């Protein structure tokens, strides 16, 4: 079932199975009607995709209709020459699907808006007044109506949880982007909070764990002004509950990995070989038994996606030996046919103590050109032996950023990642824009949201044993996708798991 979504509305959208190959196109029909009768012909209608900024334009015909062919499953902003409101529309989910919307408005909409515009003197008066206000106002569960209402917009904030229920007792702050004046408040039992915000600023709502989660501008205007911000949020209590569960999982995982490292070192000592030699034998053993392996995600994804001139960035920490063996097995069969194939392996710091690891400079990153199977075995063994025993989160972003610099020119960037390890340096993603194809290893149930966010932000893709998920970049705020048994929604610009099937 598909329903439209507005940036400030918590309406759900479920993406179907992603289509491969040629771009899916659907149509959007906009009819422009005069509220006093008749239609608006000859008006330029433009749809701009929120995901990548592509625009599609057409003039309305004699019936006031403009029909535009656009990519499927995307949110578009609507711009019309004689229409001044902000509107969005979502295209259909399948090829040939058609979505229609009728806009009915007054012919003098722009002129009326102009009448309510403040003059430069009036705007300056508002700005001077705001300077007298405290930097932070405590609103509690609602603000008292100001005496000079023409300087304020009355704003009702309505927050729902991921199930569409009112999110009560949620503390938040609203901060002006231009003037930096802040209002702090808490939603009531109905998930509502009424505040009064000085006009002429763009306001960001922030929570304890999510800064600048959502924003809305309240323009300078004469007379009374009212607005609403309605959206969904996971909620501080739910975030803290999930953080606790994740911390317990990571602690157990780190304990298991350290015990395995110690046992492996003990086994190598008993055999009278180095840990590096032990790792080499281990990978070769995995390769020999590849035909009976239940999970062959690496070779399966590489075989069904013929990415040319690849730079493969591969995690060799923790329990990644079976997946390194899959890479080696694929390489044995493919390396002679692969042009300009390159590798970067990382182990999260070469056994550096966790307290010494710094974001962006943890290290343990190794470059290797394609030189044959024996060379690859040696490199995998060396990198694996030099790492291990540290914390569970890995330096994936550092490996991508530095790996790029180490490599020669290439065409496709592929990352083989441990789905059970969070990305410790995800903060570095904001400055990284190279599309990444992420092969996720060890997916038993939930996909780590860090990897979905990397793929979406870089316009890359996610690959599991069963699926190639290639259109994450086209998704917008509020849209959902089901992967396996879980559903993920973009909330505050990031993927959040909202439910299990």
Secondary structure, 3 states (H helix, E strand, C coil): CCCCCCCCCCCCEEECCCCCCCCCEEEEEEEEEECCCCECCCCEEEEEECCCCCEEEEECCCCCEEEEEEECCCEEEEEECCEEEEEEEECCCCCCCEEEEEEEECCCHHHHHHHCCCCHHHHHHHHHHHHCCCCEEEEECCCCCCCCHHHEEEEEEEEECCCCCECCCCEEEEEECCCCCEEEEECCCCCEEEEEEECCEEEEEECCCCCCCEEEEECCCCCCCEEEEEEECCCHHHHHHHHHHHHHHHHHHHHHHHHHHHHHHHHHHHHCCCHHHHHHHHHHHHHHCHHHCCCCHHHHHHHHCCCCCEEEEEECCCCCHHHHHHHHHHHHHHHHHCCCCEEEEECCCCCCCHHHCCCCCCCCEEEEECCCHHHHHHHHHHHHHHCCCCCCCECHHHHHHHHHHHCCCCCEEEEEEECCCCECCHHHHHHCCCCEEEEEECCCCCCCHHHHHHHHHHCCEEECCCCEECCHHHCCCCEEEEECCEEEEEECCEEEEEEEC
